[in-house]
């Protein structure tokens, strides 16, 4: 059974940084294109970016240059380094396989506020 757990969220001031982690089990992780998403209730889920099995990345225009995605296949974990955070980045962040989505995890709350 596939299980994913996101962590690392919190409250940060504008301009600050956070590093999110997403640990997955029950899948052949190293073959997956892994994506980060964000969503708050009542809003459509937005894809933040994704990373291929060999590390090639693609980020949404709204976060490009501020957010970086990386992965550690040995630990079945994907990371989202978020720098220069803005209030509009406030959301619940989730990870999932881009091409073969599995049940969503609980996500991790990121709040950017002074």
RODO-2510 file (C-alpha; in nm, 4 decimals, decimal comma):
residues 114
     n   res          X          Y          Z
     1     x     0,0000     0,0000     0,0000
     2     x     0,1299     0,3414    -0,0967
     3     x     0,1886     0,5882     0,1827
     4     x     0,3254     0,9407     0,1643
     5     x     0,4044     1,1809     0,4432
     6     x     0,4832     1,5473     0,3983
     7     x     0,6622     1,7466     0,6681
     8     x     0,8595     2,0636     0,7318
     9     x     0,5893     2,3267     0,7124
    10     x     0,5416     2,6069     0,9606
    11     x     0,5036     2,9796     1,0147
    12     x     0,7650     3,2016     0,8544
    13     x     0,7999     3,5728     0,7897
    14     x     0,7998     3,7110     0,4353
    15     x     1,1434     3,6656     0,2832
    16     x     1,2121     3,3598     0,4944
    17     x     1,2840     3,0006     0,3949
    18     x     1,1489     2,6550     0,4612
    19     x     1,2454     2,3081     0,3452
    20     x     0,9671     2,0578     0,2972
    21     x     1,0154     1,6825     0,2830
    22     x     0,7989     1,4095     0,1391
    23     x     0,8728     1,0486     0,2270
    24     x     0,7027     0,7788     0,0215
    25     x     0,6675     0,4054     0,0683
    26     x     0,4996     0,1248    -0,1207
    27     x     0,6167     0,2459    -0,4622
    28     x     0,9255     0,2049    -0,6794
    29     x     1,0266     0,5573    -0,5885
    30     x     1,3293     0,5941    -0,8126
    31     x     1,1135     0,5448    -1,1240
    32     x     0,8591     0,8097    -1,0309
    33     x     0,8334     1,1642    -1,1529
    34     x     0,7503     1,3298    -0,8204
    35     x     0,5568     1,6541    -0,8016
    36     x     0,4790     1,9123    -0,5354
    37     x     0,1342     2,0719    -0,5208
    38     x    -0,0337     2,3283    -0,3023
    39     x    -0,3944     2,3930    -0,2167
    40     x    -0,6199     2,5557     0,0379
    41     x    -0,9873     2,4625     0,0813
    42     x    -1,2035     2,6200    -0,1870
    43     x    -0,9157     2,6736    -0,4261
    44     x    -0,7967     2,4617    -0,7146
    45     x    -0,4861     2,2558    -0,6518
    46     x    -0,1789     2,4142    -0,8119
    47     x     0,1257     2,2198    -0,9204
    48     x     0,4378     2,3851    -0,7847
    49     x     0,6835     2,1750    -0,9819
    50     x     0,8180     1,8275    -1,0409
    51     x     1,1392     1,6297    -1,0585
    52     x     1,2227     1,3399    -1,2859
    53     x     1,3961     1,0183    -1,1849
    54     x     1,7382     1,1544    -1,2793
    55     x     1,6871     1,4957    -1,1210
    56     x     1,5603     1,7145    -1,4038
    57     x     1,3197     1,9692    -1,2610
    58     x     1,0424     2,1972    -1,3751
    59     x     0,8940     2,4730    -1,1577
    60     x     0,5819     2,6823    -1,2020
    61     x     0,6411     3,0432    -1,3111
    62     x     0,5032     3,1693    -0,9797
    63     x     0,7858     3,0017    -0,7854
    64     x     1,0671     2,9762    -1,0382
    65     x     1,3906     3,1154    -0,8991
    66     x     1,2623     3,0876    -0,5404
    67     x     1,1714     2,7190    -0,5004
    68     x     1,3998     2,4243    -0,5757
    69     x     1,3006     2,0579    -0,5925
    70     x     1,5443     1,7774    -0,5177
    71     x     1,5262     1,4095    -0,4298
    72     x     1,7117     1,1361    -0,2458
    73     x     1,6183     0,8051    -0,4055
    74     x     1,8050     0,6085    -0,1379
    75     x     1,5654     0,7524     0,1206
    76     x     1,2529     0,7575    -0,1000
    77     x     1,2248     1,1273    -0,0262
    78     x     1,1647     1,4401    -0,2311
    79     x     1,2362     1,7904    -0,1021
    80     x     1,1055     2,1390    -0,1706
    81     x     1,3421     2,4192    -0,0728
    82     x     1,1446     2,7423    -0,0549
    83     x     1,3305     3,0723    -0,0363
    84     x     1,2136     3,4344    -0,0385
    85     x     0,8689     3,3239     0,0710
    86     x     0,5738     3,5528     0,0081
    87     x     0,2323     3,5719     0,1802
    88     x     0,0741     3,4297    -0,1348
    89     x     0,2758     3,1105    -0,0835
    90     x     0,0577     3,0345     0,2192
    91     x    -0,1026     2,6980     0,1455
    92     x    -0,1078     2,3315     0,2324
    93     x     0,1666     2,1560     0,0373
    94     x     0,1393     1,7996    -0,0916
    95     x     0,3509     1,5642    -0,2978
    96     x     0,2413     1,2929    -0,5361
    97     x     0,3522     1,0998    -0,8398
    98     x     0,2974     1,3158    -1,1475
    99     x     0,2176     1,0297    -1,3852
   100     x     0,0634     0,7647    -1,1588
   101     x    -0,0989     0,9492    -0,8676
   102     x    -0,1582     0,7633    -0,5433
   103     x    -0,3837     0,8585    -0,2493
   104     x    -0,3002     1,2037    -0,1184
   105     x    -0,1233     1,2485     0,2119
   106     x    -0,2178     1,4959     0,4845
   107     x     0,0031     1,7679     0,3456
   108     x     0,2030     2,0194     0,5449
   109     x     0,0829     2,3716     0,6227
   110     x     0,2997     2,6652     0,5196
   111     x     0,2022     3,0067     0,6516
   112     x     0,3901     3,3188     0,5433
   113     x     0,2995     3,6143     0,7592
   114     x     0,4583     3,8947     0,9545
***
